[in-house]
Amino acid sequence: MYGVCGCCGALRPRYKRLVDNIFPEDPEDGLVKANMEKLTFYALSAPEKLDRIGAYLSERLSRDVARHRYGYVCIAMEALDQLLMACHCQSINLFVESFLKMVRKLLESDKPNLQILGTNSFVKFANIEEDTPSYHRSYDFFVSRFSEMCHSSYEDPDIRTKIRMAGIKGLQGVVRKTVNDELQANIWDPQHMDKIVPSLLFNLQSGEGVESRSPSEKEKESPVELTERCFRELLGRAAYGNIKNAVSPVLMHLDNHSLWEGKTFAVRCFKIIMYSIQSQHSHLVIQQLLGHLDANSKSSATVRAGIVEVLLEAAAIAASGSVGPTVLEVFNTLLRQLRLSVDFELTGSYDPGSSMGTKIIKTHGERQLQEAVIRTIGSFANTLPTYQRSEVMLFIMGKIPVPGVHPALSSSCSGPEGTRMIQIMLLKSLVQVTAGFQTTNMLTALPSSFLEPLLSFSLTEDPEVRLLVIHILLSLIDRHDNRPKFSAISIISDISVLKLKVDKCSRQDNLFMKKHGQQLYRHIYLGCKEQSSGRQHYENLYNLLALLSMELANEEVVVDLIRLALALQDLALSTEESMPVFNRCAIHALAGAYLNLICQLTTVPAFCQHIHEVIEVRQKEAPFLLPEDIFIEGPKLPPSLEKVEGEVLFLQSKITEVLGGSGYNIDRLATPYIPQYTDEDRLSKRKSIGDNISLPPEDESRNSPEKEERTPAEEITFETLKNAIVDSVGMEEQERERRRQVVEKFQKAPFEEIAAHCGARATLLQSKLNQIFEITIRPPPSPSGTISSGYGQTQSRSVPVYEMKFPDLCVY
């Protein structure tokens, strides 16, 4: 019997005999190296036999696994690894199929050691660059199995860690093997990414609280460190079209496990993503986060706040690279969420139209969300260049709801209070955007389309809105960080201790003040006049005056600012204005502190002497007119200010005299400052920005003196028209001269005169329109079509069209 077996063994194929010879009698002795070398040489010499060698090794390994002869299993896998490393011929593909079949057999085993062994072999195979492509190879099983190993719940923690790390390495191997091979199944497909990414995030989260160890020690590398390295490698290989498939599972994982609320892990994940992907693709991640924020509009406030925090971190990183077209989209989405949050807070429901199934909304959570959104807006804006930040400022300004002007932008379901809250939130966003704003050209950085609506908002009766507007103006004007030096109003005897930074006013600054200076002065004046103004308002208005003096002041501006300070003093003394005693004292203190500052900036000794003399008198006789006594907690106020006169007041005549001797414009100094009330002021003067804009009452125009003194209607005939045409040729020269005079007047006349002229023209225009309407509206035929005046004369009665009685046949 033994002879027969030996005879049959000699007749076996050579490759089988070579394979059998690598296995020792005792598996603990390991692979027979000499025989392994013979097998390798044979495989290289006869590559057509490589697939048969692989099939036979696979057969032996399957038999050994079934018989639990794990020593021989390890030897078989070692042999396969060596053959893979040595052979790179065209027929390697068939051998690989056998190899992958054996790896699959090991991974299907319930023995941790076999799973780890199979994974290690697969990782070695993944590092091999194949010369020939494979058209039919599939890695679906390996993706699923390695993902399952990443979630291992084995009882022994050490073995569980080894299995999870093996799963992570296996996924890393699959990615390396397939990501750059266009002929392979696309690893970026959602069916694969939905398994790979959550598996990595699970391990990243599991060891979040474990102290990390040095990654240089490979044998002690933790699953968290290995996972992060694998995740970064995966993202680093993602092309433009694959970013969405890689990020979507992250968002889904954070949703499913409620990880937005903790914020920390979500922020960490997206920091890894933003720093790992190519910088030119970062705006795609921002777009997905914005879309996810919109999709979660009705989620709890903590979830939305978590997404906003992540967006804050991601946008800040993206801004340093490429943000693509998403700059305004970021702000648009954030402002929309701000408006929704206000609606939710006021209505108490995520679905105002539904009476059932709504969640209870926590006001505290919504407030935290609103603060997070505003903080995100500011942080992202700070990374933008000046020109983009100006665009963002204009964009936000256009979003501020003003019913009657922007009715579509107002709060849809929360009424006037919601509109007011949105206005305040958007102004707070502007405060964040303008913080640290630096520009060399104020005209381009602050166009009229931004500055005029902003200044109009400062005239509302809402003190919080006015205070926010002043903060915005201070941020825009302060270009040398002088603002912190005026944090409180006080009389400073020597301003050199403040170490102020004052540069010469540039040509662009001069043009800016010529265009907008009068608007700024008027709004400072009217802001002081508001009865609801408090200590913070006056302190910030003082800061605004001080910064104008240092940032944008030339000789003409200095004169106007001094006139404004003296006008404020007159305002506080006026008996026509019904202001509280505190406001009057505060205005006196503000004007005194500012004149003390400006006199030292102008360095005119006589001017400084007069100001200091008045301040000394006030310190002795009227301390309640000084900032140190009025801008404190519980100031001591007099019952009235009727006795404020004489030496405690600054004299315009004295100031004009001393400054005139130093070359300042005497005529302009001697002219008291009177703010001109414009249509802008009238439209803005309402209880809140959200109040409806009121038009002037019709009674005023009807009862105007122009109408009472109306001249008789002139009959227009053919002869009249003919004469007008003939005379027009001779009047062209007169018209040209009149135009030249008008242009010269607007170039040289003071602002107050121009404003008064425009007001007179508006009145004249209304008068002419009334006359035209009277000519065109004819009374209906009636026996009583004439009436007698008190002087015995008859005159036609003018009946408006809407009061005429038409026959029924004429009405349809």
C-alpha positions in Angstrom: 0.0 0.0 0.0 2.7 2.4 0.9 4.5 1.7 -2.4 1.4 2.5 -4.4 1.0 5.8 -2.6 4.6 6.7 -3.1 4.3 5.8 -6.8 1.2 8.0 -7.2 2.9 10.9 -5.3 5.8 10.8 -7.8 3.3 11.2 -10.6 1.7 14.4 -9.2 2.4 17.7 -11.0 5.6 19.5 -10.2 3.9 22.7 -8.9 1.9 20.6 -6.4 5.0 18.9 -5.1 6.7 22.2 -4.8 3.8 23.6 -2.8 3.6 20.6 -0.5 7.3 20.8 0.2 7.0 24.3 1.8 4.9 22.9 4.6 6.9 21.3 7.4 5.8 18.3 9.4 5.4 20.5 12.5 3.7 23.8 11.7 5.5 25.4 14.6 8.8 25.2 12.6 7.4 27.7 10.1 7.8 27.9 6.4 10.6 25.8 4.8 12.6 28.7 3.3 14.7 26.5 0.9 11.7 24.9 -0.6 9.9 28.3 -0.8 12.8 29.7 -2.8 12.4 26.7 -5.2 8.6 27.5 -5.5 9.3 31.1 -6.2 11.9 30.3 -8.9 9.5 27.9 -10.5 6.7 30.5 -10.5 9.0 33.1 -12.1 10.3 30.6 -14.7 6.8 29.3 -15.6 4.4 32.2 -15.0 1.6 30.3 -16.7 1.6 27.9 -13.8 1.0 30.8 -11.3 -2.8 30.6 -11.3 -2.6 26.8 -10.6 -0.2 27.4 -7.7 -2.6 29.9 -6.3 -5.6 27.6 -6.8 -3.8 24.7 -5.1 -2.7 26.9 -2.1 -6.3 28.1 -1.8 -7.5 24.5 -1.7 -5.0 23.6 1.0 -5.8 26.7 3.1 -9.6 26.0 3.0 -9.0 22.4 4.1 -6.7 23.6 6.9 -9.2 26.2 8.1 -12.0 23.6 8.2 -9.7 21.2 10.2 -8.6 24.1 12.5 -4.9 23.6 11.6 -4.2 27.2 12.0 -0.4 26.8 11.9 -0.6 25.6 8.3 -3.0 28.4 7.5 -0.4 31.0 8.6 2.3 29.2 6.5 0.0 29.2 3.4 -0.7 32.9 3.8 3.1 33.7 4.2 3.8 31.7 1.0 1.1 33.7 -0.9 2.5 37.0 0.4 6.0 36.1 -0.9 4.7 35.0 -4.2 2.7 38.2 -4.6 5.8 40.3 -3.8 8.0 38.4 -6.2 5.8 37.9 -9.3 4.6 40.8 -11.5 3.8 39.1 -14.7 0.7 39.5 -16.8 -0.9 36.3 -15.5 -0.8 37.7 -11.9 -4.5 38.5 -12.1 -5.6 34.9 -12.0 -3.3 34.3 -9.0 -4.8 37.4 -7.3 -8.3 35.9 -7.6 -7.1 32.8 -5.7 -5.4 35.1 -3.2 -8.5 37.2 -2.6 -10.6 34.0 -2.2 -8.3 32.9 0.6 -8.3 36.3 2.3 -12.1 36.2 2.1 -12.1 32.8 3.7 -10.0 34.1 6.6 -12.2 37.2 7.1 -15.3 35.0 7.2 -13.9 33.1 10.1 -15.1 33.9 13.6 -11.5 33.6 14.9 -10.0 37.1 15.6 -6.5 35.8 14.8 -7.5 34.6 11.3 -9.4 37.9 10.6 -6.3 39.9 11.6 -4.1 37.5 9.5 -6.3 37.9 6.4 -6.4 41.7 6.9 -2.6 42.0 7.1 -2.2 40.0 3.9 -4.7 42.2 2.1 -2.9 45.3 3.3 0.4 43.9 1.8 -1.5 43.2 -1.4 -3.0 46.7 -1.5 0.5 48.2 -1.5 1.5 46.4 -4.7 1.2 48.3 -7.9 -0.1 46.0 -10.6 1.2 46.3 -14.1 -1.9 45.0 -15.7 -5.5 46.2 -15.1 -8.3 44.0 -13.8 -11.7 44.3 -15.3 -13.7 41.9 -13.2 -12.3 42.2 -9.7 -14.8 43.3 -6.9 -14.0 44.6 -3.5 -17.6 45.0 -2.2 -17.2 42.1 0.2 -14.0 43.6 1.7 -15.6 47.0 2.2 -18.5 45.5 4.0 -16.4 43.1 6.1 -13.7 45.6 7.1 -16.5 48.1 8.1 -18.0 45.4 10.2 -14.7 44.8 11.9 -14.4 48.5 12.7 -17.6 48.1 14.8 -16.4 45.0 16.6 -17.9 44.4 20.0 -15.6 41.5 21.1 -15.6 41.0 24.9 -11.9 41.2 25.4 -11.0 44.9 25.1 -7.4 44.2 23.8 -8.6 41.8 21.1 -11.5 44.2 20.3 -9.0 47.0 19.7 -6.9 44.7 17.5 -9.9 43.8 15.4 -11.0 47.4 15.0 -7.5 48.5 14.0 -7.4 45.6 11.5 -10.7 46.8 10.0 -9.3 50.4 9.7 -6.2 49.1 8.0 -8.3 47.0 5.7 -10.4 50.0 4.6 -7.3 52.0 4.1 -6.0 49.2 1.8 -9.2 49.1 -0.2 -9.0 52.8 -0.7 -5.4 52.7 -1.9 -6.2 49.8 -4.2 -9.2 51.3 -5.9 -9.0 55.1 -5.7 -6.6 55.6 -8.6 -7.8 52.7 -10.8 -10.5 53.8 -13.1 -11.3 50.2 -14.1 -12.2 49.2 -10.6 -15.6 49.7 -9.0 -15.9 53.4 -7.9 -15.0 53.5 -4.2 -16.6 57.0 -4.0 -20.1 55.7 -4.8 -22.6 56.3 -1.9 -23.0 52.6 -1.3 -19.3 52.3 -0.3 -18.9 55.7 1.3 -21.9 55.1 3.5 -20.0 52.2 5.0 -16.5 53.5 5.1 -17.0 57.0 6.5 -19.3 56.0 9.4 -16.9 53.2 10.4 -14.0 55.7 10.6 -16.1 58.2 12.5 -17.2 55.5 15.0 -13.6 54.8 15.9 -12.7 58.4 15.9 -15.4 59.1 18.4 -14.9 56.0 20.5 -11.4 57.0 21.6 -12.2 60.7 21.9 -11.6 60.7 25.7 -8.6 58.5 25.6 -5.2 60.2 26.0 -3.4 60.0 22.7 0.0 58.4 22.3 2.9 59.2 20.0 2.1 57.9 16.5 5.8 57.3 15.9 5.5 54.1 17.9 3.6 51.9 15.4 3.0 49.1 17.8 1.4 51.4 20.3 -0.6 53.5 17.8 -4.1 53.9 19.0 -7.3 53.3 16.9 -8.1 57.0 17.0 -4.7 58.0 15.6 -4.9 55.3 13.0 -8.4 56.3 12.1 -7.6 60.0 11.7 -4.6 59.2 9.5 -6.8 56.9 7.3 -9.6 59.5 7.2 -7.1 62.2 6.1 -5.7 60.0 3.4 -9.2 59.2 2.1 -10.2 62.9 1.9 -6.8 63.9 0.5 -7.5 61.6 -2.5 -11.0 63.0 -3.1 -11.4 64.8 -6.5 -13.8 67.6 -7.2 -16.7 65.4 -8.1 -16.2 63.1 -5.0 -16.3 65.7 -2.2 -20.1 65.5 -1.9 -20.1 61.7 -1.5 -17.4 61.9 1.1 -19.0 64.6 3.2 -22.6 63.5 3.1 -22.1 60.4 5.3 -20.4 62.6 7.9 -23.5 64.8 8.1 -25.7 61.8 8.3 -23.6 60.2 11.0 -23.7 63.4 13.1 -27.4 63.6 12.6 -28.1 59.9 13.5 -26.0 60.0 16.7 -27.1 63.5 17.8 -23.5 64.8 17.7 -24.3 68.3 16.7 -25.4 69.3 20.1 -22.0 68.5 21.7 -20.3 70.6 19.0 -16.8 69.4 19.9 -16.7 66.2 17.9 -18.5 67.8 14.9 -16.0 70.7 14.9 -13.1 68.2 15.1 -14.5 66.2 12.1 -14.8 69.2 9.9 -11.4 70.6 10.8 -10.0 67.3 9.6 -12.0 67.5 6.5 -11.1 71.1 5.7 -7.4 70.7 6.3 -7.3 67.4 4.4 -9.1 68.2 1.1 -7.5 70.2 -1.6 -8.0 73.9 -0.8 -9.7 74.7 -4.1 -12.5 72.3 -3.2 -13.2 73.8 0.3 -16.1 75.8 -0.9 -18.0 72.6 -1.8 -17.9 71.6 1.9 -19.3 75.1 2.8 -22.1 74.6 0.3 -23.0 71.2 1.8 -23.0 72.6 5.4 -25.2 75.5 4.2 -27.6 73.1 2.6 -27.7 70.9 5.7 -28.4 74.0 7.8 -31.4 74.8 5.6 -32.6 71.2 5.7 -32.5 71.4 9.6 -34.4 74.7 9.8 -37.0 73.1 12.0 -34.7 71.1 14.1 -34.0 72.0 17.7 -32.0 75.2 18.4 -29.0 73.2 19.8 -28.7 71.2 16.6 -28.8 74.3 14.4 -26.3 76.1 16.8 -24.0 73.1 16.4 -24.1 73.3 12.6 -23.5 77.1 12.8 -20.4 76.5 15.0 -19.1 74.0 12.5 -19.8 76.4 9.7 -17.9 79.0 11.6 -14.7 76.8 11.8 -15.0 75.5 8.3 -15.7 79.0 6.7 -12.7 80.5 8.6 -10.4 77.7 7.2 -11.9 78.0 3.7 -11.5 81.8 3.6 -7.7 81.4 3.8 -7.8 79.4 0.6 -10.6 79.5 -1.9 -14.2 80.2 -1.0 -15.5 80.3 -4.6 -18.9 81.8 -5.2 -20.2 81.1 -1.6 -19.2 84.3 0.1 -22.6 86.0 -0.1 -24.3 82.6 0.1 -22.9 82.0 3.5 -24.3 85.3 4.7 -27.6 84.8 3.0 -28.2 81.5 4.6 -27.1 82.7 8.1 -29.3 85.8 7.8 -32.2 83.6 6.8 -31.6 81.3 9.8 -31.5 84.4 12.0 -34.9 85.5 10.8 -36.4 82.0 11.2 -35.0 81.8 14.8 -36.7 85.1 15.7 -40.0 83.8 14.3 -39.6 80.6 16.2 -38.8 82.4 19.4 -41.8 84.7 19.2 -44.4 82.2 17.9 -43.2 79.4 20.1 -43.6 76.9 17.3 -41.6 75.5 14.4 -44.8 75.3 12.4 -47.0 78.4 13.1 -49.7 77.1 10.7 -50.2 73.8 12.5 -52.0 73.4 15.8 -50.9 69.9 16.5 -47.6 68.0 16.7 -45.4 71.1 17.2 -42.4 71.1 19.5 -42.0 73.4 22.5 -39.3 75.9 21.7 -36.9 77.1 24.4 -36.3 80.8 24.2 -32.8 80.4 25.8 -31.8 78.0 23.0 -32.9 80.3 20.3 -31.0 83.2 21.8 -27.9 81.1 21.9 -28.4 80.2 18.3 -28.8 83.9 17.4 -25.6 84.7 19.2 -23.8 81.9 17.4 -25.0 83.1 14.0 -23.9 86.7 14.7 -20.5 85.5 15.9 -20.1 83.3 12.8 -21.0 86.2 10.5 -18.4 88.4 12.2 -15.7 85.7 12.2 -16.1 84.9 8.6 -16.2 88.6 7.5 -12.9 89.3 9.3 -11.2 86.9 7.0 -12.4 88.7 3.9 -10.5 91.4 2.0 -11.8 95.0 2.3 -13.7 95.1 -1.0 -15.6 91.9 -0.2 -16.4 93.1 3.3 -17.9 96.2 1.8 -20.1 94.1 -0.4 -21.2 92.0 2.6 -22.0 95.3 4.5 -24.2 96.4 1.6 -25.8 93.0 1.4 -26.7 92.9 5.1 -28.0 96.5 4.9 -30.3 95.5 2.1 -31.7 92.7 4.3 -32.8 95.0 7.2 -36.6 94.9 7.0 -38.4 98.2 6.8 -42.1 97.8 6.0 -43.1 100.3 3.4 -39.5 100.2 1.9 -38.6 96.5 2.1 -41.9 94.9 3.0 -41.0 91.5 1.6 -38.1 91.2 4.0 -40.0 91.7 7.2 -40.9 89.0 9.6 -43.8 87.1 8.1 -45.6 85.8 11.2 -44.3 87.5 14.3 -45.5 91.0 13.7 -43.8 94.4 14.6 -41.9 92.9 17.5 -40.4 90.2 15.3 -39.4 92.9 12.7 -37.7 94.9 15.4 -35.8 91.9 16.7 -34.6 91.1 13.2 -33.5 94.7 12.7 -31.5 94.5 15.9 -30.0 91.1 15.0 -28.9 92.4 11.6 -27.4 95.6 13.1 -25.5 93.4 15.6 -24.3 91.4 12.6 -23.1 94.6 11.0 -21.3 95.5 14.2 -19.4 92.2 13.9 -18.7 92.7 10.2 -17.3 96.2 10.6 -15.2 95.4 13.7 -11.5 96.0 12.7 -12.5 97.4 9.3 -9.6 99.2 7.7 -9.7 101.2 4.6 -7.7 104.0 3.0 -10.5 105.4 0.9 -13.7 106.1 2.9 -15.6 107.1 -0.3 -15.4 103.6 -1.8 -15.6 101.7 1.4 -18.7 103.7 2.6 -20.8 104.5 -0.5 -24.0 106.5 -0.1 -26.1 103.3 -0.7 -24.8 102.1 2.7 -24.2 105.2 4.7 -27.5 107.0 4.1 -29.8 104.1 5.2 -27.5 103.5 8.2 -27.7 107.2 9.2 -31.5 107.2 8.7 -31.8 104.2 11.2 -30.0 106.3 13.8 -33.0 108.7 14.0 -35.4 106.1 15.3 -36.8 106.4 18.8 -35.6 102.9 19.6 -32.5 103.5 21.8 -31.0 100.1 21.2 -31.1 100.6 17.4 -29.5 104.0 17.7 -26.7 102.7 19.9 -25.9 99.9 17.4 -25.8 102.4 14.6 -23.3 104.5 16.5 -21.1 101.4 17.2 -21.1 100.7 13.4 -20.0 104.3 12.6 -17.3 104.1 15.2 -15.9 100.9 13.8 -15.9 102.3 10.3 -14.2 105.7 11.1 -11.6 104.4 13.6 -8.6 103.4 11.4 -5.9 104.0 14.0 -7.3 102.2 17.0 -7.9 105.4 18.9 -11.4 104.4 20.1 -10.3 102.5 23.2 -8.6 105.7 24.5 -12.0 107.4 24.7 -13.8 104.6 26.5 -15.2 107.2 29.0 -15.9 110.9 28.8 -13.7 113.0 30.9 -11.9 116.3 31.0 -8.3 115.6 30.1 -5.9 118.4 30.9 -3.2 117.1 28.7 -4.2 114.8 25.8 -0.6 113.9 25.1 -0.8 111.1 27.7 -3.3 109.3 25.5 -0.7 108.9 22.7 -3.2 109.5 20.0 -2.4 108.6 16.4 -3.3 111.5 14.1 -2.5 111.5 10.4 -2.9 114.2 7.9 -6.3 114.2 6.3 -6.0 112.8 2.8 -7.7 114.1 -0.3 -10.2 111.1 -0.3 -11.1 111.9 3.3 -11.7 115.6 2.4 -14.0 114.5 -0.4 -15.9 112.1 2.0 -16.5 114.9 4.5 -17.6 117.3 1.9 -20.2 114.8 0.7 -21.3 113.3 4.0 -20.1 115.7 6.7 -23.3 117.6 7.1 -25.2 114.3 7.4 -23.0 113.1 10.2 -23.2 116.4 12.1 -27.0 116.4 11.8 -27.3 112.9 13.1 -25.0 113.6 16.1 -27.1 116.7 16.9 -30.4 114.8 16.6 -29.0 111.8 18.5 -28.2 114.1 21.5 -31.7 115.5 21.3 -33.5 112.2 21.8 -35.1 111.9 25.2 -34.5 108.2 25.3 -30.7 108.6 25.0 -28.8 107.3 28.0 -25.3 107.4 29.3 -24.0 104.9 26.7 -25.4 107.0 23.9 -23.7 110.2 25.0 -20.4 108.4 25.6 -20.5 106.9 22.1 -21.5 110.2 20.5 -18.5 111.8 22.2 -16.3 109.0 20.8 -17.7 109.7 17.4 -17.0 113.4 17.6 -13.4 112.7 18.9 -12.7 110.2 16.1 -14.0 112.6 13.4 -11.6 115.2 14.8 -8.6 112.8 14.4 -9.5 110.7 11.4 -11.3 113.0 9.0 -10.8 116.6 10.1 -9.3 119.4 8.0 -9.6 123.1 8.9 -13.2 123.4 7.6 -14.3 120.3 9.4 -12.8 121.5 12.7 -14.8 124.7 12.3 -18.0 122.8 11.7 -17.4 120.5 14.7 -16.9 123.5 17.0 -20.1 125.0 15.7 -21.8 121.7 16.3 -20.6 121.6 19.9 -21.8 125.1 20.5 -25.1 124.3 19.0 -25.4 121.3 21.4 -24.9 123.8 24.3 -27.7 126.0 22.9 -29.9 122.9 22.6 -29.4 122.0 26.3 -30.3 125.6 27.2 -33.4 125.8 24.9 -36.7 126.1 26.7 -38.6 125.0 23.6 -37.3 121.4 23.9 -38.9 119.2 26.6 -35.8 117.3 27.7 -35.2 115.7 31.1 -32.6 117.4 33.3 -30.2 114.5 32.9 -30.2 114.8 29.2 -29.5 118.6 29.4 -26.7 118.0 31.8 -25.3 115.2 29.7 -25.3 117.4 26.6 -23.5 120.2 28.5 -20.9 117.7 29.7 -20.4 116.2 26.3 -20.0 119.6 24.6 -17.5 120.7 27.3 -15.4 117.5 27.1 -15.3 117.7 23.3 -14.3 121.4 23.2 -11.6 120.6 25.8 -10.3 117.9 23.3 -10.6 120.0 20.1 -8.9 123.0 21.6 -5.8 120.9 22.4 -5.8 119.4 18.9 -6.0 122.9 17.3 -3.1 124.1 19.6 -4.5 127.7 19.7 -3.4 129.1 23.1 -6.2 131.7 23.5 -8.9 129.0 22.5 -7.5 126.6 25.1 -7.4 129.4 27.7 -11.1 130.2 27.2 -12.2 126.5 27.4 -10.1 125.8 30.5 -11.5 128.9 32.2 -15.1 127.8 31.7 -14.2 124.3 32.9 -12.7 125.7 36.1 -15.8 127.8 36.8 -17.9 124.7 36.3 -15.8 122.7 38.7 -16.5 125.3 41.4 -20.1 126.4 40.6 -21.8 123.8 38.4 -20.1 120.4 38.6 -23.2 118.7 37.2 -22.2 120.2 33.8 -19.0 118.1 33.7 -18.7 114.5 32.6 -17.0 113.3 35.8 -20.2 114.2 37.8 -22.9 113.3 35.3 -21.7 110.0 33.7 -21.6 108.0 36.9 -23.9 105.7 38.8 -26.6 107.8 40.6 -25.5 111.4 39.5 -26.6 114.3 41.6 -28.8 116.4 39.4 -30.2 119.9 40.0 -34.0 120.4 40.0 -33.6 122.5 36.9 -31.1 124.3 34.7 -32.7 127.8 34.6 -29.8 129.4 36.4 -27.1 128.1 34.0 -25.7 131.2 32.4 -22.7 133.5 32.3 -19.2 132.2 33.0 -20.2 128.5 33.0 -21.1 128.6 29.3 -18.8 128.7 26.3 -19.2 131.8 24.2 -19.4 131.6 20.5 -18.3 135.2 20.1 -15.1 134.6 22.1 -14.3 131.4 20.3 -14.8 133.1 16.9 -12.5 135.9 17.9 -9.6 133.8 19.1 -9.8 131.3 16.2 -10.2 134.1 13.7 -6.9 135.5 14.8 -5.3 132.1 13.9 -6.6 132.0 10.3 -9.9 130.2 10.8 -13.0 131.2 8.8 -14.6 133.9 11.0 -17.8 134.1 8.9 -18.4 130.4 9.2 -17.6 130.4 12.9 -19.9 133.2 13.7 -22.8 131.4 11.9 -24.7 129.3 14.4 -25.2 125.6 13.4 -28.8 124.8 12.6 -29.5 121.3 11.4 -31.8 121.1 8.3 -34.6 118.6 8.6 -34.8 116.6 5.4 -37.2 114.0 4.0 -34.8 111.4 5.3 -35.3 112.7 8.8 -39.0 112.8 8.5 -39.2 109.2 7.1 -36.9 107.9 9.9 -38.6 109.7 12.7 -40.8 106.9 13.9 -41.1 104.7 17.0 -39.1 101.9 15.3 -37.7 101.2 11.9 -40.5 98.8 11.3 -43.3 101.3 11.7 -45.1 102.2 8.5 -43.9 105.3 6.7 -46.4 108.0 7.1 -47.1 110.5 4.3 -47.8 114.2 5.0 -51.5 114.9 5.7 -53.5 116.2 2.8 -55.0 119.0 4.9 -51.6 120.7 5.0 -51.4 120.9 1.2 -55.1 121.9 0.9 -54.8 124.7 3.4 -51.5 126.1 2.1 -51.4 129.8 1.4 -50.4 129.1 -2.2 -53.8 127.7 -2.9 -55.6 130.6 -1.3 -53.7 133.1 -3.4 -54.2 131.2 -6.6 -54.3 133.3 -9.8 -57.2 132.9 -12.2 -56.7 130.1 -14.7 -55.1 131.2 -17.9 -56.7 130.1 -21.1 -54.3 128.3 -23.5 -55.0 129.1 -27.2 -53.2 128.6 -30.5 -51.8 132.1 -30.4 -50.3 131.5 -27.0 -48.5 128.4 -28.2 -47.2 130.3 -31.3 -45.8 133.1 -29.3 -44.1 130.7 -26.9 -42.3 129.0 -29.9 -41.1 132.3 -31.3 -39.9 133.6 -28.0 -38.0 130.4 -27.1 -35.2 131.2 -29.6 -34.3 134.4 -27.8 -34.5 132.8 -24.4 -31.8 130.1 -24.9 -29.0 132.6 -24.0 -30.9 133.6 -20.8 -31.4 129.9 -19.9 -27.7 129.2 -20.4 -26.7 132.1 -18.1 -29.3 130.9 -15.5 -27.8 127.4 -15.4 -24.3 128.8 -14.9 -25.5 130.8 -11.9 -27.2 127.8 -10.4 -24.0 125.6 -10.8 -21.9 128.4 -9.2 -24.3 128.8 -6.4 -24.3 125.0 -5.5 -20.5 125.0 -5.6 -19.9 128.0 -3.4 -22.9 128.5 -1.2 -23.0 127.1 2.4 -25.0 123.9 3.0 -27.7 125.6 5.1 -28.5 128.1 2.3 -28.7 125.3 -0.3 -31.0 123.2 1.9 -33.3 126.2 2.5 -33.4 126.9 -1.3 -34.3 123.3 -2.1 -37.1 123.5 0.5 -38.5 126.6 -1.1 -38.4 125.0 -4.6 -40.3 122.0 -3.3 -43.0 124.4 -2.0 -43.1 126.3 -5.3 -43.4 123.0 -7.2 -46.4 121.9 -5.1 -48.1 125.3 -5.7 -47.6 125.0 -9.5 -48.9 121.4 -9.4 -52.1 122.6 -7.6 -52.6 125.2 -10.2 -52.2 122.7 -13.0 -54.7 120.4 -11.4 -57.2 123.2 -11.1 -56.9 124.1 -14.8 -57.4 120.5 -15.9 -60.3 119.6 -13.6 -63.5 121.2 -15.1 -66.8 121.3 -13.2 -69.7 119.2 -14.6 -72.5 121.0 -16.5 -74.9 122.1 -13.9 -77.4 124.9 -13.4 -75.6 125.8 -10.3 -72.1 125.7 -11.9 -71.3 129.2 -10.7 -71.1 130.5 -7.2 -71.0 134.0 -5.9 -68.1 135.3 -3.9 -68.4 137.6 -1.0 -67.5 140.6 -3.3 -70.3 140.0 -5.8 -68.1 138.3 -8.4 -68.8 134.9 -9.8 -66.2 132.2 -10.1 -66.2 128.6 -11.4 -66.5 125.9 -8.8 -63.7 123.2 -9.2 -65.0 119.7 -8.6 -62.5 116.9 -8.3 -62.9 114.0 -10.7 -63.7 111.5 -8.0 -66.7 113.7 -6.9 -68.3 114.1 -10.3 -71.7 112.4 -10.9 -71.7 110.5 -14.2 -74.8 109.0 -15.9 -75.2 105.3 -15.5 -74.6 104.7 -19.2 -71.1 106.2 -18.8 -70.1 103.9 -16.0 -68.9 100.3 -16.6 
